[in-house]
């Protein structure tokens, strides 16, 4: 996996958001609420996934193995 994965997933999320925007066209009085809920859900899910993915890709603290013995 590379650092480009969040970019491609972001493009897919934007595409899904646009698709949901078009799919909820003229669906009644709650159209704006439905669109807002879908777009906010996609945005929050993408941001949560991207932050966790990038934190694992480039950790701030180098992991240390605890099962090693120190040689004298």
Legacy VTK file of the C-alpha trace (Angstrom):
# vtk DataFile Version 3.0
C-alpha trace
ASCII
DATASET POLYDATA
POINTS 72 float
0.000 0.000 0.000
1.148 3.500 -0.714
0.303 7.040 0.254
-1.907 7.331 -2.822
-4.564 5.021 -1.419
-6.317 7.805 0.578
-6.453 9.899 -2.586
-8.163 7.137 -4.573
-10.572 6.344 -1.752
-11.297 10.081 -1.426
-12.149 10.249 -5.125
-14.455 7.252 -4.675
-16.110 8.939 -1.666
-16.670 12.124 -3.669
-18.164 10.029 -6.472
-20.472 8.271 -4.016
-21.478 11.644 -2.584
-22.276 13.009 -6.027
-24.207 9.847 -6.866
-26.261 10.172 -3.706
-26.852 13.854 -4.461
-28.292 12.939 -7.871
-30.228 9.919 -6.561
-32.121 11.982 -3.960
-33.311 14.585 -6.446
-36.940 15.650 -5.899
-37.761 13.085 -3.225
-40.071 15.209 -1.132
-39.853 17.834 1.592
-36.911 16.153 3.382
-34.606 16.255 0.368
-32.096 18.639 1.962
-32.002 16.653 5.210
-31.404 13.368 3.368
-28.662 14.863 1.186
-26.955 16.483 4.164
-27.083 13.275 6.211
-25.600 11.197 3.392
-22.826 13.681 2.586
-21.907 14.132 6.277
-21.879 10.367 6.814
-19.568 9.810 3.838
-17.287 12.640 4.941
-17.012 11.415 8.541
-16.410 7.809 7.505
-13.721 8.847 5.003
-11.969 11.137 7.491
-11.959 8.444 10.202
-10.591 5.849 7.777
-7.952 8.203 6.333
-6.651 9.310 9.741
-6.326 5.726 10.975
-4.765 4.549 7.695
-2.191 7.340 7.595
-1.358 6.928 11.289
-0.492 3.295 10.632
1.373 4.103 7.421
3.635 6.698 9.085
3.709 6.125 12.869
4.999 8.947 15.069
6.699 6.568 17.519
8.832 3.673 16.283
7.496 0.402 17.748
9.871 -1.477 20.074
10.007 -5.212 20.491
9.548 -6.298 24.095
10.629 -9.915 23.599
14.344 -9.183 22.975
17.057 -9.880 25.553
19.859 -7.404 26.031
23.334 -8.915 25.545
26.049 -8.007 28.060
LINES 1 73
72 0 1 2 3 4 5 6 7 8 9 10 11 12 13 14 15 16 17 18 19 20 21 22 23 24 25 26 27 28 29 30 31 32 33 34 35 36 37 38 39 40 41 42 43 44 45 46 47 48 49 50 51 52 53 54 55 56 57 58 59 60 61 62 63 64 65 66 67 68 69 70 71
